[in-house]
Amino acid sequence: MSKSILAFCLAMVCVSSAFGQDRERILGTWKLESVYIEFHDSGERKTPFGANPNGYIIFTPEGRMMALLTPESRKAPQTDAERAEAFKSMYAYSGIYRLEGDRFITKVDTAWNEAWVGTDQVRYYRFEGEKLIVTSAWAASPNFDGRRIRGILTWEKSK
């Protein structure tokens, strides 16, 4: 076997081992700790869900991911206008996920926003101690005059 083929095979074993470790580590229930929106042009960060957002993300051994996020200041809606505002202030979706390198990709099969159903939602992840840091890709946001933003969410393993 040539050295390049041997090196490739060894690299693939190491990558497979790392994916397996990440898969085991990501499994379970994670409680939302923080949500930041970061602006590409300035590096500025905002906390659209407040200092103490609510939410959980769950990764099952069967390959399902479920997430629910709400802001800290959310109140029970009493009117149609308040119900519409409550809907706009949350994120909830679920689907089958897979790990690819530093990303998890969820094929969405149910969501608070029907436009997400059938899409692949790509998120970047890394572990910092007992925390899971999830980052979205940079994208132009209609809510911020088309400025490019990304979300950065920190989750703590639920015990």
C-alpha positions as CSV (number, residue, x, y, z in Angstrom):
1,M,0.0,0.0,0.0
2,S,1.4,3.4,-0.9
3,K,2.2,6.0,1.8
4,S,-0.5,8.3,0.4
5,I,-3.2,5.7,0.6
6,L,-2.1,4.7,4.1
7,A,-2.2,8.3,5.2
8,F,-5.6,8.8,3.7
9,C,-7.0,5.7,5.5
10,L,-5.5,6.8,8.8
11,A,-7.0,10.2,8.3
12,M,-10.4,8.7,7.6
13,V,-10.2,6.6,10.8
14,C,-9.4,9.7,12.8
15,V,-12.3,11.7,11.2
16,S,-14.7,8.8,11.8
17,S,-13.6,8.5,15.4
18,A,-14.1,12.3,15.9
19,F,-17.6,12.2,14.3
20,G,-18.5,9.3,16.6
21,Q,-17.3,11.2,19.6
22,D,-19.3,14.3,18.6
23,R,-22.4,12.2,18.0
24,E,-22.2,10.7,21.5
25,R,-21.5,14.1,23.0
26,I,-24.3,16.0,21.2
27,L,-27.0,13.5,22.2
28,G,-29.4,14.6,24.9
29,T,-31.2,17.7,26.0
30,W,-29.6,21.1,26.0
31,K,-31.0,24.2,27.8
32,L,-30.6,27.6,26.0
33,E,-28.2,30.0,27.8
34,S,-27.8,32.8,25.4
35,V,-28.8,34.1,21.9
36,Y,-26.8,36.7,20.1
37,I,-27.2,38.2,16.6
38,E,-23.8,39.3,15.2
39,F,-23.5,41.8,12.4
40,H,-21.0,41.0,9.7
41,D,-20.1,44.6,8.9
42,S,-19.4,45.8,12.4
43,G,-19.0,42.8,14.7
44,E,-21.7,44.4,16.9
45,R,-23.8,41.9,18.9
46,K,-27.4,42.2,20.0
47,T,-29.5,40.0,22.3
48,P,-32.9,39.9,20.5
49,F,-34.2,37.2,23.0
50,G,-33.0,39.1,26.1
51,A,-30.4,38.3,28.7
52,N,-32.3,35.1,29.8
53,P,-33.9,33.5,26.8
54,N,-35.9,30.3,27.1
55,G,-35.5,27.1,25.1
56,Y,-34.3,23.6,24.6
57,I,-32.7,21.6,21.8
58,I,-32.8,17.8,21.9
59,F,-30.8,15.4,19.8
60,T,-32.0,11.8,20.0
61,P,-30.0,8.6,19.3
62,E,-32.5,7.9,16.4
63,G,-31.3,11.0,14.6
64,R,-34.1,13.5,15.5
65,M,-33.4,17.1,16.5
66,M,-36.1,19.3,18.1
67,A,-35.6,22.9,19.1
68,L,-37.8,25.6,20.7
69,L,-36.7,29.1,21.5
70,T,-38.6,32.0,23.1
71,P,-37.5,35.4,24.5
72,E,-37.4,36.1,28.2
73,S,-40.1,38.8,28.1
74,R,-42.8,36.7,26.4
75,K,-46.2,37.0,27.9
76,A,-49.4,35.0,27.3
77,P,-51.2,36.6,24.4
78,Q,-54.7,38.0,24.9
79,T,-55.6,39.4,21.4
80,D,-55.0,38.4,17.8
81,A,-52.3,41.1,17.5
82,E,-50.5,39.7,20.6
83,R,-50.8,36.1,19.2
84,A,-49.2,37.2,16.0
85,E,-46.4,39.0,17.9
86,A,-45.9,35.8,20.0
87,F,-45.6,33.8,16.9
88,K,-43.0,36.1,15.5
89,S,-41.0,36.0,18.7
90,M,-40.3,32.3,18.7
91,Y,-38.5,29.6,16.7
92,A,-39.5,25.9,16.8
93,Y,-38.6,23.1,14.4
94,S,-37.8,19.5,14.2
95,G,-36.4,17.0,11.7
96,I,-33.8,14.3,11.1
97,Y,-30.3,15.6,11.6
98,R,-26.9,14.4,10.4
99,L,-23.4,15.5,11.4
100,E,-20.9,16.6,8.7
101,G,-17.6,17.9,10.0
102,D,-18.4,21.0,12.2
103,R,-22.0,21.2,11.0
104,F,-25.3,19.5,11.9
105,I,-27.8,19.6,9.1
106,T,-31.5,19.1,9.9
107,K,-34.0,18.1,7.2
108,V,-37.0,19.9,8.6
109,D,-40.3,18.0,8.7
110,T,-42.2,20.3,11.1
111,A,-41.8,24.0,12.0
112,W,-43.4,27.0,13.4
113,N,-42.8,28.6,10.0
114,E,-44.1,26.3,7.2
115,A,-41.5,27.9,4.8
116,W,-38.9,25.8,6.7
117,V,-40.6,22.5,6.1
118,G,-38.7,20.4,3.6
119,T,-35.6,22.6,3.9
120,D,-32.1,21.7,5.2
121,Q,-31.2,23.9,8.1
122,V,-27.4,24.0,8.4
123,R,-25.8,25.0,11.7
124,Y,-22.2,25.0,12.8
125,Y,-21.3,23.6,16.2
126,R,-18.5,23.3,18.6
127,F,-18.1,22.3,22.2
128,E,-16.6,24.5,24.9
129,G,-16.3,22.4,28.0
130,E,-19.9,21.4,28.9
131,K,-21.4,23.9,26.5
132,L,-22.6,23.5,22.9
133,I,-22.1,26.6,20.8
134,V,-24.3,26.7,17.7
135,T,-23.8,29.3,14.9
136,S,-25.9,29.9,11.8
137,A,-24.4,30.9,8.5
138,W,-24.1,34.6,7.6
139,A,-27.2,35.7,5.8
140,A,-28.9,39.0,4.7
141,S,-31.7,39.9,7.1
142,P,-34.8,41.7,6.1
143,N,-35.3,42.6,9.8
144,F,-32.0,44.6,9.8
145,D,-32.2,46.4,6.4
146,G,-30.5,43.6,4.5
147,R,-27.4,43.6,6.7
148,R,-25.6,40.3,7.0
149,I,-26.1,38.6,10.3
150,R,-25.6,35.3,12.0
151,G,-27.0,33.8,15.2
152,I,-24.8,32.5,18.0
153,L,-26.5,30.3,20.5
154,T,-25.0,28.8,23.7
155,W,-26.6,25.7,25.2
156,E,-25.8,23.9,28.4
157,K,-26.3,20.2,28.8
158,S,-29.5,19.6,30.8
159,K,-28.9,17.3,33.8
